[in-house]
Amino acid sequence: MTNAIGEKIKSIRLRKGVSQGDVAAHLSMSQSAYAKIENGITKLDTQRLLKIADFLETDPTEILFTGSDRNVTFNNNTITNGYVENVYSGLEEKYEQTIDKISTMYERVIKNLMDEIKSLKS
C-alpha cells in the first residue's frame, strides 16, 4: 500500500526547507508522532491536513491530488493513501432524497398557486 499523501507532504516540506520538528510544533505534537503521518503509519484527519497545508503555505489539493489521481472517496473523516474519507457516508443519497423532497414541495406550491389563481379568475 502506498503512502501518497505522506510522501507528498514530505516533498513539499523539504522543498520549503521546513523540518519535521517545525511542522510538529505547529501541530502541537512530537516530531516522532508527526513522522508517523509522513510515513503513513498514522491516518491524517481533515483538520490536521488543513493545518499542515496552511503551515507549508500550500493548497490542500496539492497534497491530496498527484498526477492523474483525481478520484476522492469519502468515509470516516480520515485521509489515507491518497483518498479522503468523510464521516458522511451515504451523503450523496441523502442529498438526492432532500432534492426529491424539495422538488415535491415545490410542485405542491406551484399547484396550489395555480389553483388559487384559477379560483380568483372564477
N, CA, C and O of each residue as an XYZ file, in Angstrom:
488
protein
N       0.842     -1.172      0.000
C       0.000      0.000      0.000
C       0.893      1.244      0.000
O       1.859      1.322      0.759
N       0.570      2.190     -0.836
C       1.407      3.384     -0.918
C       0.997      4.414      0.113
O      -0.073      4.320      0.715
N       1.843      5.380      0.307
C       1.588      6.477      1.235
C       1.695      7.782      0.463
O       2.549      8.618      0.761
N       0.835      7.955     -0.523
C       0.930      9.107     -1.426
C       0.836     10.435     -0.694
O       1.581     11.363     -1.009
N      -0.057     10.546      0.270
C      -0.232     11.825      0.965
C       0.987     12.149      1.820
O       1.500     13.267      1.774
N       1.454     11.172      2.602
C       2.632     11.401      3.432
C       3.849     11.772      2.604
O       4.617     12.665      2.964
N       4.014     11.071      1.486
C       5.138     11.368      0.598
C       5.014     12.770      0.000
O       6.008     13.484     -0.138
N       3.794     13.154     -0.351
C       3.579     14.488     -0.930
C       3.861     15.571      0.111
O       4.493     16.581     -0.201
N       3.399     15.367      1.337
C       3.663     16.326      2.416
C       5.168     16.457      2.632
O       5.692     17.565      2.748
N       5.856     15.320      2.685
C       7.310     15.345      2.888
C       8.000     16.098      1.757
O       8.895     16.906      2.004
N       7.592     15.840      0.530
C       8.183     16.510     -0.627
C       8.003     18.027     -0.549
O       8.944     18.784     -0.790
N       6.799     18.460     -0.214
C       6.520     19.902     -0.104
C       7.314     20.493      1.054
O       7.896     21.570      0.930
N       7.336     19.778      2.188
C       8.062     20.258      3.368
C       9.546     20.448      3.046
O      10.133     21.475      3.388
N      10.151     19.452      2.386
C      11.570     19.549      2.032
C      11.823     20.675      1.032
O      12.809     21.404      1.140
N      10.928     20.809      0.064
C      11.066     21.881     -0.933
C      11.023     23.257     -0.275
O      11.678     24.193     -0.734
N      10.246     23.374      0.808
C      10.117     24.649      1.522
C      11.224     24.834      2.561
O      11.338     25.903      3.160
N      12.041     23.795      2.778
C      13.130     23.888      3.749
C      12.654     23.878      5.195
O      13.259     24.515      6.058
N      11.581     23.160      5.456
C      10.998     23.098      6.789
C      11.298     21.728      7.392
O      11.244     20.715      6.695
N      11.610     21.698      8.672
C      11.910     20.426      9.335
C      10.626     19.766      9.838
O       9.589     20.411      9.995
N      10.729     18.461     10.085
C       9.598     17.758     10.687
C       9.255     18.370     12.044
O       8.084     18.484     12.406
N      10.274     18.755     12.777
C      10.064     19.366     14.092
C       9.271     20.654     14.012
O       8.432     20.927     14.871
N       9.538     21.459     12.966
C       8.794     22.711     12.790
C       7.309     22.434     12.572
O       6.452     23.070     13.185
N       7.019     21.482     11.695
C       5.617     21.150     11.413
C       4.979     20.552     12.662
O       3.854     20.902     13.019
N       5.695     19.657     13.319
C       5.178     19.024     14.531
C       4.842     20.067     15.594
O       3.797     19.982     16.239
N       5.718     21.043     15.777
C       5.467     22.093     16.766
C       4.211     22.878     16.411
O       3.417     23.219     17.287
N       4.033     23.166     15.120
C       2.836     23.890     14.673
C       1.572     23.077     14.960
O       0.515     23.647     15.233
N       1.677     21.759     14.898
C       0.532     20.883     15.139
C       0.396     20.486     16.610
O      -0.513     19.738     16.972
N       1.298     20.986     17.452
C       1.315     20.653     18.890
C       1.446     19.147     19.112
O       0.706     18.543     19.889
N       2.417     18.562     18.402
C       2.681     17.134     18.570
C       4.184     16.912     18.531
O       4.939     17.812     18.162
N       4.613     15.730     18.906
C       6.043     15.432     18.879
C       6.500     15.200     17.442
O       5.697     14.908     16.556
N       7.799     15.337     17.234
C       8.366     15.106     15.904
C       8.149     13.663     15.491
O       7.858     13.386     14.328
N       8.288     12.732     16.441
C       8.111     11.311     16.094
C       6.655     11.009     15.731
O       6.400     10.186     14.852
N       5.709     11.659     16.389
C       4.292     11.468     16.042
C       4.013     12.039     14.654
O       3.262     11.455     13.872
N       4.626     13.186     14.356
C       4.446     13.779     13.027
C       5.082     12.892     11.950
O       4.517     12.732     10.868
N       6.240     12.322     12.238
C       6.915     11.449     11.272
C       6.021     10.276     10.878
O       6.078      9.798      9.745
N       5.195      9.814     11.818
C       4.272      8.716     11.513
C       3.228      9.131     10.471
O       2.737      8.287      9.721
N       2.888     10.411     10.419
C       1.966     10.903      9.390
C       2.645     10.810      8.031
O       2.071     10.288      7.075
N       3.872     11.320      7.952
C       4.607     11.283      6.683
C       4.893      9.854      6.230
O       4.966      9.584      5.032
N       5.056      8.941      7.182
C       5.356      7.553      6.850
C       4.099      6.703      6.632
O       4.197      5.513      6.333
N       2.923      7.313      6.782
C       1.677      6.597      6.543
C       1.254      5.668      7.661
O       0.364      4.838      7.475
N       1.880      5.796      8.817
C       1.540      4.947      9.956
C       0.289      5.484     10.656
O      -0.581      4.720     11.074
N       0.218      6.806     10.773
C      -0.927      7.470     11.395
C      -1.810      8.065     10.313
O      -1.333      8.774      9.427
N      -3.098      7.771     10.393
C      -4.042      8.357      9.443
C      -4.151      9.854      9.711
O      -4.073     10.309     10.852
N      -4.329     10.590      8.645
C      -4.378     12.049      8.712
C      -5.815     12.510      8.612
O      -6.485     12.252      7.612
N      -6.304     13.201      9.660
C      -7.670     13.705      9.591
C      -7.702     15.022      8.819
O      -6.667     15.648      8.587
N      -8.883     15.419      8.436
C      -9.057     16.591      7.579
C      -8.513     17.863      8.209
O      -7.827     18.640      7.544
N      -8.812     18.084      9.479
C      -8.349     19.314     10.131
C      -6.822     19.379     10.201
O      -6.232     20.443     10.007
N      -6.198     18.260     10.473
C      -4.733     18.254     10.548
C      -4.129     18.494      9.160
O      -3.123     19.192      9.030
N      -4.746     17.912      8.126
C      -4.293     18.172      6.757
C      -4.340     19.663      6.457
O      -3.397     20.218      5.893
N      -5.437     20.310      6.834
C      -5.582     21.747      6.572
C      -4.529     22.561      7.325
O      -4.006     23.543      6.800
N      -4.223     22.150      8.555
C      -3.192     22.848      9.337
C      -1.812     22.671      8.704
O      -1.023     23.614      8.652
N      -1.528     21.468      8.228
C      -0.237     21.221      7.576
C      -0.136     22.044      6.303
O       0.885     22.686      6.059
N      -1.186     22.032      5.490
C      -1.182     22.790      4.235
C      -1.002     24.272      4.518
O      -0.256     24.952      3.814
N      -1.679     24.780      5.542
C      -1.553     26.192      5.902
C      -0.124     26.512      6.335
O       0.444     27.520      5.915
N       0.454     25.658      7.172
C       1.812     25.892      7.651
C       2.827     25.855      6.507
O       3.781     26.633      6.480
N       2.603     24.938      5.565
C       3.514     24.815      4.424
C       3.157     25.788      3.295
O       3.780     25.783      2.233
N       2.150     26.616      3.546
C       1.699     27.623      2.577
C       1.430     26.994      1.216
O       1.944     27.438      0.189
N       0.608     25.944      1.240
C       0.236     25.253      0.015
C      -1.250     24.946      0.051
O      -1.865     24.901      1.117
N      -1.809     24.741     -1.109
C      -3.219     24.379     -1.214
C      -3.373     22.908     -0.829
O      -2.590     22.076     -1.289
N      -4.355     22.565     -0.001
C      -4.544     21.161      0.387
C      -4.706     20.221     -0.811
O      -4.334     19.050     -0.734
N      -5.250     20.723     -1.901
C      -5.412     19.854     -3.073
C      -4.073     19.467     -3.676
O      -3.963     18.427     -4.326
N      -3.053     20.293     -3.470
C      -1.717     19.929     -3.953
C      -1.222     18.683     -3.214
O      -0.491     17.865     -3.772
N      -1.628     18.557     -1.966
C      -1.244     17.390     -1.170
C      -2.093     16.182     -1.553
O      -1.575     15.074     -1.695
N      -3.381     16.393     -1.719
C      -4.303     15.282     -1.958
C      -4.213     14.695     -3.352
O      -4.310     13.479     -3.520
N      -4.029     15.541     -4.354
C      -4.083     15.072     -5.730
C      -2.713     15.129     -6.365
O      -2.068     16.177     -6.403
N      -2.277     13.987     -6.863
C      -0.994     13.922     -7.548
C      -1.202     13.299     -8.909
O      -1.895     12.288     -9.026
N      -0.625     13.872     -9.924
C      -0.716     13.318    -11.266
C      -2.145     13.116    -11.704
O      -2.957     14.040    -11.664
N      -2.452     11.895    -12.125
C      -3.795     11.604    -12.613
C      -4.739     11.183    -11.499
O      -5.893     10.850    -11.770
N      -4.277     11.190    -10.246
C      -5.128     10.797     -9.122
C      -6.148     11.886     -8.848
O      -5.846     12.874     -8.179
N      -7.346     11.706     -9.361
C      -8.398     12.693     -9.157
C      -9.634     12.075     -8.517
O     -10.662     12.737     -8.371
N      -9.532     10.798     -8.134
C     -10.664     10.141     -7.503
C     -10.571     10.309     -6.000
O      -9.556      9.971     -5.391
N     -11.623     10.829     -5.408
C     -11.677     11.021     -3.970
C     -12.852     10.213     -3.454
O     -13.966     10.343     -3.962
N     -12.616      9.379     -2.449
C     -13.697      8.623     -1.840
C     -13.914      9.149     -0.433
O     -12.984      9.640      0.207
N     -15.141      9.046      0.044
C     -15.498      9.612      1.336
C     -15.953      8.522      2.293
O     -16.800      7.696      1.954
N     -15.366      8.529      3.525
C     -15.779      7.580      4.552
C     -14.952      7.799      5.823
O     -13.729      7.666      5.769
N     -15.543      8.117      6.918
C     -14.936      8.199      8.261
C     -14.053      9.404      8.565
O     -13.276      9.343      9.518
N     -14.130     10.470      7.823
C     -13.419     11.708      8.110
C     -11.914     11.512      8.322
O     -11.313     12.178      9.165
N     -11.312     10.605      7.562
C      -9.867     10.444      7.628
C      -9.291     10.519      6.226
O      -9.999     10.324      5.238
N      -8.027     10.796      6.153
C      -7.334     10.872      4.879
C      -6.214      9.852      4.928
O      -5.382      9.878      5.834
N      -6.192      8.969      3.970
C      -5.157      7.952      3.956
C      -4.895      7.472      2.538
O      -5.827      7.342      1.744
N      -3.660      7.212      2.220
C      -3.269      6.631      0.941
C      -3.846      7.355     -0.268
O      -4.272      6.716     -1.230
N      -3.861      8.674     -0.223
C      -4.302      9.438     -1.377
C      -5.793      9.601     -1.497
O      -6.258     10.152     -2.495
N      -6.555      9.160     -0.549
C      -8.007      9.261     -0.612
C      -8.546      9.986      0.618
O      -8.046      9.812      1.729
N      -9.544     10.778      0.404
C     -10.217     11.462      1.503
C     -11.396     10.604      1.905
O     -12.173     10.163      1.058
N     -11.524     10.372      3.173
C     -12.662      9.607      3.660
C     -13.447     10.504      4.599
O     -12.860     11.158      5.461
N     -14.746     10.547      4.448
C     -15.581     11.502      5.151
C     -16.634     10.810      6.000
O     -17.152      9.762      5.614
N     -16.952     11.381      7.144
C     -17.933     10.852      8.070
C     -19.281     10.612      7.401
O     -20.008      9.695      7.781
N     -19.608     11.411      6.432
C     -20.945     11.382      5.860
C     -21.091     10.349      4.751
O     -21.408     10.693      3.612
N     -20.857      9.075      5.089
C     -21.104      8.048      4.089
C     -22.596      8.064      3.793
O     -23.410      8.222      4.703
N     -22.945      7.907      2.564
C     -24.343      7.992      2.168
C     -24.815      9.407      1.956
O     -26.006      9.642      1.752
N     -23.880     10.372      2.001
C     -24.253     11.769      1.851
C     -24.914     12.036      0.505
O     -25.874     12.801      0.420
N     -24.402     11.410     -0.536
C     -24.973     11.616     -1.865
C     -26.433     11.159     -1.887
O     -27.292     11.844     -2.444
N     -26.710     10.014     -1.288
C     -28.082      9.500     -1.247
C     -28.988     10.448     -0.459
O     -30.113     10.724     -0.878
N     -28.503     10.944      0.673
C     -29.284     11.884      1.478
C     -29.521     13.178      0.714
O     -30.602     13.761      0.796
N     -28.527     13.625     -0.020
C     -28.654     14.832     -0.838
C     -29.754     14.631     -1.880
O     -30.611     15.496     -2.058
N     -29.726     13.491     -2.564
C     -30.736     13.217     -3.586
C     -32.129     13.117     -2.977
O     -33.099     13.574     -3.580
N     -32.241     12.521     -1.783
C     -33.538     12.450     -1.109
C     -34.043     13.844     -0.764
O     -35.229     14.136     -0.915
N     -33.144     14.698     -0.302
C     -33.527     16.068      0.030
C     -33.984     16.822     -1.211
O     -34.982     17.540     -1.168
N     -33.269     16.665     -2.303
C     -33.656     17.307     -3.558
C     -35.038     16.820     -3.995
O     -35.862     17.618     -4.441
N     -35.293     15.523     -3.871
C     -36.605     14.974     -4.225
C     -37.701     15.588     -3.356
O     -38.766     15.943     -3.862
N     -37.447     15.715     -2.049
C     -38.434     16.316     -1.143
C     -38.697     17.770     -1.514
O     -39.847     18.210     -1.541
N     -37.640     18.512     -1.798
C     -37.792     19.918     -2.178
C     -38.562     20.026     -3.485
O     -39.429     20.889     -3.624
N     -38.257     19.167     -4.434
C     -38.963     19.174     -5.724
C     -40.447     18.898     -5.527
O     -41.291     19.554     -6.137
N     -40.764     17.928     -4.676
C     -42.162     17.595     -4.397
C     -42.867     18.778     -3.741
O     -43.994     19.112     -4.110
N     -42.213     19.409     -2.775
C     -42.808     20.577     -2.118
C     -43.000     21.716     -3.108
O     -44.030     22.389     -3.087
N     -42.040     21.930     -3.954
C     -42.115     22.980     -4.974
C     -43.304     22.727     -5.899
O     -44.071     23.642     -6.200
N     -43.450     21.485     -6.346
C     -44.575     21.139     -7.220
C     -45.906     21.397     -6.528
O     -46.843     21.887     -7.158
N     -46.005     21.072     -5.229
C     -47.239     21.333     -4.471
C     -47.517     22.824     -4.379
O     -48.654     23.260     -4.556
N     -46.490     23.601     -4.105
C     -46.670     25.057     -4.006
C     -47.155     25.618     -5.340
O     -48.088     26.421     -5.374
N     -46.531     25.202     -6.427
C     -46.943     25.671     -7.759
C     -48.385     25.262     -8.041
O     -49.172     26.066     -8.540
N     -48.735     24.021     -7.725
C     -50.108     23.557     -7.952
C     -51.091     24.383     -7.133
O     -52.131     24.798     -7.644
N     -50.768     24.623     -5.867
C     -51.640     25.421     -5.008
C     -51.788     26.848     -5.529
O     -52.879     27.416     -5.498
N     -50.690     27.422     -6.006
C     -50.761     28.776     -6.572
C     -51.624     28.800     -7.831
O     -52.425     29.715     -8.024
N     -51.458     27.803     -8.674
C     -52.263     27.734     -9.896
C     -53.743     27.566     -9.557
O     -54.604     28.187    -10.181
N     -54.033     26.720     -8.561
C     -55.427     26.542     -8.123
C     -55.981     27.843     -7.562
O     -57.141     28.176     -7.805
N     -55.172     28.582     -6.816
C     -55.595     29.867     -6.249
C     -55.870     30.877     -7.356
O     -56.860     31.606     -7.316
N     -54.988     30.909     -8.334
C     -55.184     31.829     -9.474
C     -56.474     31.483    -10.217
O     -57.236     32.376    -10.589
N     -56.717     30.205    -10.431
C     -57.947     29.761    -11.118
C     -59.180     30.179    -10.335
O     -60.171     30.626    -10.911
N     -59.113     30.029     -9.004
C     -60.279     30.385     -8.194
C     -60.514     31.892     -8.165
O     -61.656     32.338     -8.056
N     -59.446     32.676     -8.262
C     -59.597     34.137     -8.298
C     -60.200     34.591     -9.614
O     -60.939     35.575     -9.651
N     -59.895     33.887    -10.695
C     -60.434     34.235    -12.013
C     -61.924     33.888    -12.110
O     -62.657     34.493    -12.892
N     -62.360     32.918    -11.319
C     -63.759     32.486    -11.399
C     -64.716     33.439    -10.765
O     -65.922     33.193    -10.765
